[in-house]
Amino acid sequence: MSASAPEIPGLAAPGSLRRLFTPIRGHLALCAILSALSAAAGIVPYIAVAEIARVMLENPAGAASTVWTWVAVGAAGAGLWLLLAVQSARVGHFADASLLHDLRRRIVRHLGSLPLGWFRAAGSGKVKRAMTGDLEEMHEVIAHALGQLTGAVTVIAVGAAYLFAVDARMTLIALAVLALMALFYRIAMRSMTTHMNRLIAAEARISAASIEYADGIQVVKTFGTGGRVLRRFDEAVDEHTRAFADWVAEVQYSSAMSRLFGSEMAVLAAVAATGLAFVADGTLGVADLVAFLVVAVGLPTSILPAVSAAQGVRKGRMGAANIERLLSRAPLPEPSLASTPTGHEVEFDRVTFSYDGVTNAVEDVSAVCPPGSVTALVGPSGAGKTTLASLLPRFYDVTDGAVRVGGVDVRSIPSTELLSSMSLVFQDVALLRDSVAENIRIGRPGASDDEVRAAATAAHIHDVIELLPQGYDTPLDGGGGSLSGGERQRLTIARAILSGAPVVVLDEATAALDPDSEAAVQDALAGLADGKTVIVIAHRLHTIVGADQILVLDGGRLVERGSHDDLLAHGGLYARMWAAQEGVPA
Ligand SMILES: Nc1ncnc2c1ncn2[C@@H]1O[C@H](COP(=O)(O)OP(=O)(O)OP(=O)(O)O)[C@@H](O)[C@H]1O
């Protein structure tokens, strides 16, 4: 499998919202109908006021009973408006809760089926965004925007119908003002998607630079390399500001005009000026003018929420597209015909892998790692060590060749079985916020305290744990807190020993260890190898001098193999790396 093209968050795919809303279509229709009825009822009190004015102006003497009838109609309208609005919100929120509940479950289930490599590449950010931000956008659409939009359309339709009955010319004038608002709004929104995507990209860069700074704060402070990271952050912030300023500069006039024509003021000015002229030439009654002053001037009030609702729908579309994209990620293919490995020898057979389908991160690597032995993967940064090791638990599937465990292609072993036969000790997932004992026990939940201690002893970490303030019960923070790099490494080795999994993949600590720690990790590794197939991604050559075989990778290719002594004698890349780490000329 080759990794697919990078995803651009925020780009809306057409139809995503409609497709995701399919299960709650009925509820949404009901919610829209109730909103429309509520909005129609909401305009009745305004019409009642206008009609009361008409009655009082045209027939002041005999007005009382008609006035009371209109008061009752207005009150009934207000009551209905409230009742229907509550019902519409209830249906909308119910639909919202059921859809979001369903989507959260689908996302979580789907995440469980994705190749682990996806999580490494995408990071927790994408998962977090789908589970919070994107779903929140959907909530806005279902629970709020839909009702506001149908409400606005209904108010315009009912209001305009009433006003047409009163005077067609005046109605057209009032609607012309609102049409100008819509026109300028469209002009302002023309390049919205381009600007939004630029802003989203800038925000993503700011967030990445902040995380990079926070994650690397120790390195930044120790080695004073904050400048580069901070420069990236500053550039991202500048780009965000520029993107925003460009957007504002482009839309400032159209947006101001849209606000102007969408205001009560503009409608009032147009209606009053033309209305008074018509009254003066005798073609419009004063009562009719009052109807326009009350009902037409009220129309913009219900349109404004619809403008922000339209933006909510736009964001909802992006959220829906992100969720749909996540749900459509291909799951890890499970074998249709499962095979059972015989033993746990690991074999890389002419393995090639490319992340992007263009460059090979690993190319034509063949090696056999027998049970009871330690194989070390070494090589310069970017040589392909982590990638090669990741192919074994199927974080990714090979592009070419095969990885076998016990003679069976890993793609023919059900993924749960494959993963349970392995203990994976990667640096980035090493320790959890729990006690020392529980961190070791993850290897085999249910293991007794004695078994945990025995594993710690075999990993040469027991004595260190005993010296901690609360011994095995000492809580660790997520990063391993009070433990040194070498101690954390041995703790994860203890976990692997306890798990009893026959295949162990261990990503060795990248940070430099003091000589005592290196010796202890070396001993711990020897303890781990007992009967297991161990593959170590080695960054510090000292810890793997005792490895049974060392595979030296460079640019994705296997360039040397042998024991430490063989490779030193060979005088190639390994010998040069060793000399560099020892600080002596090769
Ligand atoms: N998730 C990924 N997506 C795309 N390219 C990647 C990914 N992970 C690694 N690469 C690229 O694949 C190549 C091999 O990287 P890999 O991490 O396997 O090397 P490594 O030997 O483990 O390096 P290091 O010692 O720095 O960890 C590099 O060019 C790297 O940039």
The ligand as an SDF file (V2000), in Angstrom:
LIG
                    3D

 31 33  0  0  0  0  0  0  0  0999 V2000
    4.8070    9.3730    7.6860 N   0  0  0  0  0  0  0  0  0  0  0  0
    5.6760    9.6720    6.7130 C   0  0  0  0  0  0  0  0  0  0  0  0
    5.2330   10.2050    5.5620 N   0  0  0  0  0  0  0  0  0  0  0  0
    6.0870   10.4860    4.5440 C   0  0  0  0  0  0  0  0  0  0  0  0
    7.4160   10.2870    4.6080 N   0  0  0  0  0  0  0  0  0  0  0  0
    7.9160    9.7540    5.7240 C   0  0  0  0  0  0  0  0  0  0  0  0
    7.0770    9.4360    6.8510 C   0  0  0  0  0  0  0  0  0  0  0  0
    7.8680    8.9290    7.8280 N   0  0  0  0  0  0  0  0  0  0  0  0
    9.1320    8.9450    7.3480 C   0  0  0  0  0  0  0  0  0  0  0  0
    9.1710    9.4250    6.0850 N   0  0  0  0  0  0  0  0  0  0  0  0
   10.3600    9.5560    5.2230 C   0  0  0  0  0  0  0  0  0  0  0  0
   10.8690    8.2530    4.9740 O   0  0  0  0  0  0  0  0  0  0  0  0
   12.2890    8.2480    5.0370 C   0  0  0  0  0  0  0  0  0  0  0  0
   12.7630    7.2540    6.0970 C   0  0  0  0  0  0  0  0  0  0  0  0
   12.3600    7.7360    7.3610 O   0  0  0  0  0  0  0  0  0  0  0  0
   12.4910    6.9040    8.7030 P   0  0  0  0  0  0  0  0  0  0  0  0
   11.7930    7.6410    9.7840 O   0  0  0  0  0  0  0  0  0  0  0  0
   12.0820    5.5080    8.4620 O   0  0  0  0  0  0  0  0  0  0  0  0
   14.0580    6.9640    8.9300 O   0  0  0  0  0  0  0  0  0  0  0  0
   14.8720    6.6140   10.2410 P   0  0  0  0  0  0  0  0  0  0  0  0
   16.0860    5.9090    9.7670 O   0  0  0  0  0  0  0  0  0  0  0  0
   14.0260    5.9090   11.2310 O   0  0  0  0  0  0  0  0  0  0  0  0
   15.2520    8.0730   10.7410 O   0  0  0  0  0  0  0  0  0  0  0  0
   15.4760    8.5980   12.2490 P   0  0  0  0  0  0  0  0  0  0  0  0
   16.7130    7.9940   12.7650 O   0  0  0  0  0  0  0  0  0  0  0  0
   15.6400   10.0840   12.0510 O   0  0  0  0  0  0  0  0  0  0  0  0
   14.2510    8.2520   13.0290 O   0  0  0  0  0  0  0  0  0  0  0  0
   12.7100    9.6700    5.3380 C   0  0  0  0  0  0  0  0  0  0  0  0
   13.0440   10.2830    4.1130 O   0  0  0  0  0  0  0  0  0  0  0  0
   11.4860   10.2960    5.9350 C   0  0  0  0  0  0  0  0  0  0  0  0
   11.4380   11.6750    5.6400 O   0  0  0  0  0  0  0  0  0  0  0  0
  1  2  1  0
  2  3  1  0
  2  7  2  0
  3  4  2  0
  4  5  1  0
  5  6  2  0
  6  7  1  0
  6 10  1  0
  7  8  1  0
  8  9  2  0
  9 10  1  0
 10 11  1  0
 11 12  1  0
 11 30  1  0
 12 13  1  0
 13 14  1  0
 13 28  1  0
 14 15  1  0
 15 16  1  0
 16 17  2  0
 16 18  1  0
 16 19  1  0
 19 20  1  0
 20 21  2  0
 20 22  1  0
 20 23  1  0
 23 24  1  0
 24 25  2  0
 24 26  1  0
 24 27  1  0
 28 29  1  0
 28 30  1  0
 30 31  1  0
M  END
$$$$
